[in-house]
Amino acid sequence: MRPPVALGLLTAVLVLGACGGDDGGTQAAPAPSSTETGPSLSAAPSTPSASPSPQVAVPEQLDFVAPTVDGGTFEGAGLAGRPAVLWFWAPWCPVCQREAPLIADLADRYEGQVAFVGVAGLSGDLAAMEEFIADGGVDGITHIDDRDGAVYSRFEVTQQYDLGLVSADGSVEVLRGPLEEDEIVAAVERLVAG
């Protein structure tokens, strides 16, 4: 009897065809790699969702893990290969208080294009940092709790109100402040332009 053989071949063809050869069928997306590192930015809408570019080496300045003011963890390596601004500030700094609304505005304006991260240091008072974030309107970005000064030291920052700029090509530059509003805006626009 030949019908069972033909039926068996037909079944095999259908099963193999459903496995998705070169017929343009849909394929499942690959699972994310468990070795990718990115910033822990649970409350940071200004951070792009893309993973760091694998072609960009992690600069020494970004090779760190630090606590955040809200009790999380931040991995600096997650910024490698994407435009980012590290805003160094202290809760008692009047220049930083003046810059806060501008930083919040820029983070909103360039959401998805430039990551903004606050680096709160030069103070041992976590409550003062939390109050600064709430009062300054910068609660939409992640803030590193740098009370021990480790991140400040990595960027050779010795005073608040400096900006660390990370370019998409992986280069890191520190602009020494205090900076005028137009200087901060121009620096962010340079990052966006690439």
C-alpha positions in Angstrom: 0.0 0.0 0.0 1.5 3.3 -1.1 -0.8 5.9 0.6 0.9 5.5 4.0 4.3 6.3 2.5 3.0 9.3 0.7 1.2 10.5 3.9 4.4 10.0 5.9 6.4 12.1 3.4 3.8 14.8 3.3 3.8 14.9 7.1 7.7 15.2 7.2 7.6 18.1 4.6 5.0 20.0 6.7 6.9 19.5 9.9 10.2 20.6 8.4 8.5 23.6 6.7 7.1 24.7 10.0 10.6 24.9 11.4 11.3 28.0 9.3 13.9 27.4 6.7 14.6 30.0 4.0 10.9 30.5 3.2 10.8 34.0 4.9 8.8 32.7 7.8 9.0 34.4 11.2 11.7 33.4 13.5 11.8 33.9 17.3 13.9 36.8 18.4 17.1 35.7 20.1 17.1 35.8 23.9 19.0 38.7 25.4 22.6 37.8 26.5 23.0 37.4 30.2 26.5 38.9 29.9 25.4 42.3 28.7 25.9 45.0 31.3 23.9 48.1 31.4 23.0 50.7 34.0 20.5 49.8 36.6 18.1 52.7 35.8 14.8 51.7 37.0 13.6 55.2 37.4 15.5 56.9 34.6 13.3 57.7 31.6 16.1 59.8 30.0 18.2 56.7 29.5 18.2 55.1 26.0 16.9 51.5 26.1 19.6 50.3 23.6 22.4 48.1 24.9 25.9 49.5 24.8 27.6 49.0 21.5 29.8 45.9 21.5 32.4 47.6 19.3 33.1 50.3 21.9 35.6 49.5 24.6 34.5 50.5 28.1 36.6 53.6 29.1 38.4 53.3 32.4 36.2 56.1 33.9 33.1 54.0 33.2 34.4 50.8 34.6 32.6 51.0 38.0 29.6 49.9 39.9 28.1 52.4 42.4 25.0 52.7 44.6 22.2 55.1 43.6 20.5 57.6 45.9 17.3 55.5 45.7 19.1 52.4 46.9 19.7 50.7 43.6 22.9 49.9 41.7 24.4 51.7 38.7 26.9 50.1 36.3 28.9 52.8 34.5 29.9 50.3 31.7 26.3 50.5 30.5 27.0 54.0 29.2 29.8 52.9 26.9 28.9 53.4 23.3 25.9 55.8 23.9 25.8 59.5 24.4 25.6 60.4 28.1 26.0 63.3 30.5 27.2 62.8 34.0 26.1 65.8 36.0 28.3 66.2 39.2 26.5 68.0 41.9 26.3 68.5 45.7 23.1 69.2 47.6 24.4 72.4 49.3 25.7 73.9 46.0 23.8 77.0 44.8 25.1 76.6 41.2 23.9 73.0 41.2 20.5 74.2 42.4 20.4 76.7 39.6 21.4 74.1 37.0 18.8 71.4 38.2 15.8 72.7 36.1 18.0 73.0 33.0 19.3 69.4 33.5 15.7 68.2 34.0 14.6 70.0 30.8 17.5 68.6 28.7 16.9 65.1 30.0 13.2 65.4 28.9 14.1 67.0 25.6 16.7 64.4 24.6 15.0 61.4 26.2 16.1 58.3 24.2 19.0 60.2 22.6 21.3 61.1 25.6 21.4 59.4 29.0 21.5 61.8 32.0 23.0 60.6 35.3 23.5 62.7 38.4 26.5 62.1 40.5 25.8 63.3 44.0 28.9 63.8 46.1 30.8 66.1 48.4 28.3 65.4 51.1 27.8 62.7 53.6 24.1 63.4 54.0 21.8 61.1 52.0 18.7 62.8 53.2 20.0 66.2 51.8 20.7 64.4 48.5 17.1 63.1 48.3 15.7 66.5 49.2 17.8 68.2 46.5 16.5 65.7 43.9 12.9 66.2 44.8 13.2 70.0 45.2 15.3 70.4 42.0 12.8 68.5 39.8 15.6 66.1 38.7 13.8 63.0 40.0 13.4 61.7 36.4 17.0 60.7 36.1 19.2 58.3 38.0 21.5 59.7 40.7 24.6 58.0 41.9 25.2 58.2 45.6 28.9 59.1 45.6 29.4 60.0 49.2 32.7 58.1 49.2 33.9 60.2 46.2 34.9 57.1 44.1 33.1 58.3 40.9 34.2 61.9 41.4 37.8 60.5 41.6 37.4 58.4 38.5 36.6 61.5 36.5 39.2 63.6 38.3 36.4 65.9 39.5 37.3 67.9 42.6 34.4 70.3 42.6 30.7 70.0 42.0 29.0 71.4 38.8 31.3 69.7 36.4 29.9 67.7 33.5 31.2 64.3 32.2 30.4 63.8 28.6 30.4 60.3 27.1 30.3 60.2 23.3 28.9 57.4 21.2 32.4 56.5 20.1 33.3 55.8 23.7 35.4 58.9 24.4 35.0 60.7 27.7 35.5 64.4 28.3 35.0 66.4 31.5 33.9 70.1 31.2 35.0 72.0 34.2 32.4 74.3 35.7 30.7 76.4 36.6 29.2 76.5 33.1 26.8 78.9 31.6 23.4 77.6 30.5 24.3 78.0 26.8 27.5 76.0 27.3 25.6 73.1 28.9 23.0 73.2 26.1 25.8 73.3 23.4 27.6 70.4 25.0 24.4 68.2 25.0 23.7 69.2 21.4 27.2 68.1 20.3 26.5 64.7 21.9 23.2 64.4 20.0 24.9 65.4 16.7 27.5 62.8 17.2 
